[in-house]
């Protein structure tokens, strides 16, 4: 008999499990880590990136320049002002998107993944960055707000082109937009795998079309090329003064919305295809179109209904262009919706958000998910914004604050990340990203002027999400501390009881536990004490299972850790298993346990119908001496727990397994 041994095996790639047909399971993926390794040639990945990454920033010409002169910016379209504002747009694209994101930030990957939670994972390794972690949590909340605003303003701005074509549609933009958004959100549960392949070619058509529109105007009025001189933008800011400059910058900011998607979607396509797509097509197309819009204004063209973009379109091509723009904005909206699912899923895995019901919409891709609660929350927000604001120009006042906040958070986080990843000196890091942060701060300040008109909306949404994340993280830690404080027997006592026992419960019992058991001196979980008090005997095979979510996207080193405390043919076993998952992975505990049983790492039959999984459901009791604010926070946490899906369902243990849920009172002080 081997009384105590520790088995540790690096197993980052588990074999596929073949299951009988007709059973309800979460999808089985051939490779738990396949999702972060882009598959396919660079050209195919570049085309795919065009359809997902660049939808938001690629449809900004629909409203960005128009807002500068005919919206919130309210700049008089004189030739000098037009050259200055177009210069600001061009150099915002160059400095913020090209230099900051394309050339620098895309190099700051966390195991191939990007986005605010990738930065969170990098900084979480160092406790001195607590304030930066809070900032990134707020940035995640602002990104969720962006997921509400972008579909609303993008689709509405495209549909408004119908009113330019004919007055019949003058008052139909809002109803048509609501219908399109309703259809878009209603089909989310089907997934995007079938139509995702055509997103790239459609966006290529869009970029070619806007290049042609801008190039046509540039040929008529080449003087617009003067906007390439950065001094034109600086002269405009000097002439306009501080307040006027901030008003204009608030609208210039609209040209770079969507740049965070370049970084967030890096794991799906890789940095190289994203860079290729930008330099080969997107950047030139946007430059030519914005210069063309400037040429149209300097040539004193007639702006129809205040819609500058559609004024560039030849009359006979207006309806096809409206159709193409609508499809492009729907694709851009789809990317933001999918991004909201991904952000929420990552926050759940990091322990920052309640566990929401997650449905996998593709049998082979773990990243294709659908969260019903998030979907309908986004839909309700989009429809409400479209109905209340009524036009893309009015809605633009609420747009930009969230994006500029995320951009600033990324720049500030990169000041700390660059020395860690690239061995930059702190001076170099602060100089480069400090200058970029100043630009982001200027955009944030300019958008703060729109606070009363609607800028408060994304800020409120972001703060609510931030409060939820902070409360959930605090509540989980407090609950864990109270749970761990319960007096239970030591592992050595359990082993002694098992050796002396002559009668056992004839079952294979798996106990889900909140902390690892690695030593004979560790306390056993309170759940075991409850079962011991109830049955006065132990299961023959007793296996403790702990699930750990690491602050990395994928697990490459040690997927599982098995500690064998007792293994006896006559008396059964006591084994502790720790399963590790990254925040981008599907935590399918049942499948991993099947693999361990199949490879004889744990003493379980391969047929999971012969298992009994015991889980504890904490009945949280507030401490008697809590002050008012702490008690209020506890009430919010208890409300979130009511919304949250039980952990065993989230880990895929609720469909086919025999499950025993035990209520365990826990008093949080």
Buried (B, 14 or more C-beta within 10 A) or exposed (E): EEEBEEEEEEBBEBEEBEEEEEEEEBBBBEBBBBBBEBEEEEEBBBBBBBBBBBBBBBBBBBBBBBBBBBBBBEBEBEBBBBBBBBBBBBBBBBBBBBBBBBEBBBBBBBBBBBBBBBBBBBBBEEEEBEEBBEBBBBBBBBBBBBBBBBBBBBBBBBBBBBBBBEEEBEEEBBEBBBEBBEEBBEEBEEBBEEBBEEBBEBBBEBBEBBBBBBBBBBEEBEBBBBBBBBEBBBBBBEEBEEEBBBBBBBBBBBBBBBBBBBBBBBBBBBBBBBBBBBEEBBBBBBBBBBBBBBBBBBBEBEBBBBBBBBBBBEEEEBBEBBEBBBBBBBBBBBBBBBBBBBBBBBBBBBBBBBBBEBBBBBEBBBBBBBBEBBBEBBBEBBBEBBEBBBBBBBBBBBBBBBBBBBBBBBBBBBBBBBBBEEEBEEEEBBEBBBEBBEBBBBBBBBBBBBBEBBBBBBBEBBBEBBBBBBBBBBBBEBBBEBBBEBEBBBBBEBBEBBEEEEEBBEBBBBBBBBBBBBBBEBBBBBBBBBBBEEEEBBBBBBBBBBBBBBBBBBBEEBBBBBBBBBBBEEBBBBBBBBBBBBBBBBBBBBBBBBBBBBEEBBBBEEEBEEBBBBBBEBEBEBBEEBEEEBEEBBEBBEEBBEEBBBBBBBBBBBEBBBBBEBEBEBEBE
